[in-house]
Amino acid sequence: VELVESGGGSVQAGGSLRLSCVASGFTFSNVDMRWVRLTPGKGFERVSSSSARGGGTWYADSVKGRFTISRDNAKNTLYLQMDALKIEDTAVYYCATRGGDRGQGTQVTVSS
């Protein structure tokens, strides 16, 4: 299993970023996927999930209405569109399988 995230960066509050995660080593279209984030002092937090076919999604209350998860199974890619970013969204973001495999992460820093 290999998961490679990209798209992180530094942005001002209210801005947007789009994270991508390219998967390999398994049948991506058969696997539920999620985005989790790691914040110092808070640990890991599941941000959003997508069912294998993309028809079912879940969002943490903290990001609901601002983040959108999507996937392109033909490209083995998971996305997270993040709008109206807040300072408290600052974290390292990982894509992950339900089984716990995750990538190296991508840093998102939101400043005022």
SVG drawing of the C-alpha trace seen along z (x, -y; Angstrom):
<svg xmlns="http://www.w3.org/2000/svg" viewBox="-24 -38 30 43">
<polyline fill="none" stroke="black" stroke-width="0.4" points="0.0,0.0 1.3,-3.4 -0.5,-6.7 1.1,-10.0 -0.5,-13.2 0.1,-16.6 -1.4,-20.1 -0.7,-21.4 0.8,-24.8 0.4,-28.1 -2.8,-30.1 -4.5,-33.0 -7.7,-32.4 -10.6,-32.3 -8.6,-30.8 -8.8,-27.5 -6.6,-24.5 -7.1,-21.2 -5.4,-18.2 -4.8,-15.1 -3.8,-11.6 -2.6,-9.1 -3.0,-5.5 -1.2,-2.4 -0.6,1.2 -4.3,2.1 -7.6,1.9 -8.5,-1.7 -12.0,-1.5 -12.8,1.3 -11.7,-0.6 -13.3,-3.2 -10.9,-6.1 -10.6,-8.9 -8.7,-12.1 -7.3,-12.5 -5.2,-15.3 -2.7,-15.5 -2.5,-18.5 0.0,-18.9 -1.8,-18.5 -5.0,-17.1 -3.7,-13.9 -5.3,-12.4 -8.7,-13.6 -10.8,-12.0 -11.8,-14.8 -13.8,-13.2 -14.5,-9.8 -15.7,-8.5 -17.2,-5.1 -15.4,-3.0 -17.7,-4.2 -17.9,-7.7 -21.6,-7.7 -21.3,-7.9 -19.4,-10.7 -18.9,-11.8 -17.5,-15.0 -16.4,-16.0 -18.6,-18.7 -15.6,-21.0 -15.3,-21.0 -18.9,-20.3 -19.9,-22.8 -16.4,-23.9 -14.6,-20.7 -15.6,-18.4 -14.2,-14.9 -14.2,-13.3 -12.4,-10.6 -11.6,-9.6 -11.4,-5.8 -10.1,-5.8 -7.1,-7.8 -6.7,-6.1 -6.9,-9.5 -8.7,-10.9 -9.2,-14.7 -10.1,-17.1 -11.3,-20.5 -10.9,-22.8 -12.6,-26.2 -13.1,-28.9 -10.0,-27.7 -9.6,-28.6 -6.5,-28.9 -7.6,-25.8 -7.4,-23.8 -3.6,-24.0 -2.4,-20.4 -0.6,-17.6 -3.2,-16.0 -3.0,-12.3 -5.1,-10.2 -5.7,-6.8 -7.5,-3.5 -10.0,-2.1 -7.3,0.4 -5.0,-2.2 -2.5,-2.6 -1.7,-6.2 0.7,-8.3 3.5,-10.7 1.2,-13.6 1.0,-17.1 1.3,-20.2 -1.5,-22.8 -0.8,-26.0 -3.5,-28.7 -2.6,-32.1 -4.5,-35.2"/>
</svg>
